Amino acid sequence: MSYQVIARKYRPQKFSDVVGQEHVTRTLSRAIEQNRIAHAYLFCGPRGTGKTTIARIFAKCLNCTGGPKAEFDEKDPKCIEITEGRSLDVLEIDAASNRGIDEIRGLRETVRYAPASSRFKVYVIDEVHMLTKEAFNALLKTLEEPPAHVKFMFATTEPEKVLATILSRCQRFDLRRIPSALIVKHLSTIAAAEGVKIDSPALYAIARGAEGGMRDAESTLDQLISFCGATIEEADVLSMFGLTAQDQLLKLTGAILAGETDVALKQLNDLSASGKDLGRLVSDLLNHFRNLLIFLVSRGDLNMLEVSEAEAAILAQQAKQATPEGLTRILEVLGEAEIRLREAASKKILIEVAILRSIEARNAVSLDSVLKQLNELRAGTGAGTQPVTAPAAAASPAPRPVPTRSAPAQPGTKVDALNESPRPAPGPQPVVSVPAVGLEELWTALLEAVGRASPFVRTYLLQAHPVKLENKLFVIGFDPESQEQIGLVDNARNHELLRTKLQELGHPHTQIKFVVAEAKPRPRPAEQPAAPPPIARPGPPAAPKPAQADAAKAAKPAPTTFSKEDFKNDPLIQKALEVFKGQIIEVRA
């Protein structure tokens, strides 16, 4: 007797033998039990997942002795005829070689005749998407209203190429890729029946190479038995098919996540030198990082993954080094490399660049995320950012003052006794009263106070001018040629900063409004009135200064340039540097 390959020798003969397609076999079994058998079925799915096998088993269920019934005797002569391809009432047609309109016209002629010895005449058409458009059109009428004794069963790997008019006349079943764990279990059973010893890593390597196709896995096992004999190890599988060992793959992915460029490139060089399939390596990397991403976002739910216990432990360990955003970027880089690999002249160089980009991408921030953070910063509501408010002294007790008998307290300040700290007053603290000052002097003092807290905001306000201050509303104007600056400075964060500084300058509860208004011409220096008295500030009493020095200080314009340190201390600049991973190179006025 001639040798029979494993894929044919162990082909499922009943619905209970089919692996990984329970959603299809259960539906067909119940349809038979309820006598709800349609006239046309379409089985779709990847190669080697059981489309034609299920069609044959279904034909046995329909034409077995005493049928239709889901459970039949495999030794039934009618079932044996179908299994061996000798049945006159079950016709298998290859649409790839019988795709023309003449063949379909011949089929239309034969469907009129009754079955020879069975209950139904069954037509199994494989790769039905290969039929021409004319052949499909010729089949339409027969397919819609076939004789009661005719059943059609179509199989295809590309259902999108089947005409919609054909699809609408069939009950469609989509077969899925078979999970690796089920392939390993089935191959282990076959190996035991064949008297072959094979270790678990070798079985998982075969399943990984089969990509969900049982027939591919069985053919690989058949070839390995011929190559290795009665004992098969993982190294044999890897050397024959150019696959990467699981520990090598995990070492490479670990180096990428840890940012170890030298280790990752050395690992790639070793794999390339040992003759590994680099295209398959990229696919394995994509699959591993996909599993890691699913593991991370599902919080360790292994029901969504097809991994062994050892792989699950590695995923749990690597998940501590990764973020969903970083893994998404790595998958984008590797996916792009996989597409470009088909046309690349030097695959190794392309993969080396992809690995370097993956290492850089693991901590990358998406552009959408950056824009969102910048918008939050602009609005003063960014997560992790603290709005610039009153000084720290307002949130914590003020330092104990050291009064002297020769230094009188400022107006509005209450001191209990010598060497005693002020008693906290119940409710809101009274505002320190200050002498009235002109609008220009207040604006100069405000710029100085804002510059100490945020030089960055002050640079915008240098192009503005005070318009008026009345009824607790401070109106700040920008010239028409500078009105675009309003959008940069008019936000909640800056409003809070200005309100705080105005309160320190003796104008509490003042609201801010930015408008477009031309600046009034300022008086010449010779015509300026004498400088007003210095503005009193809250805090411990200070030694009095000469009036001339105070007037010169109040009239002195604020500096227009800042050092790097000034900008580094600005909270908004610090957050921008953190978001963009940047550094200050040069500061310009």
Order of alpha helices (4+ residues) and beta strands (2+ residues): alpha-alpha-beta-alpha-alpha-beta-alpha-beta-alpha-beta-alpha-beta-alpha-beta-alpha-alpha-beta-alpha-alpha-alpha-alpha-alpha-alpha-alpha-alpha-alpha-alpha-beta-beta-alpha-alpha-beta-alpha-alpha-alpha
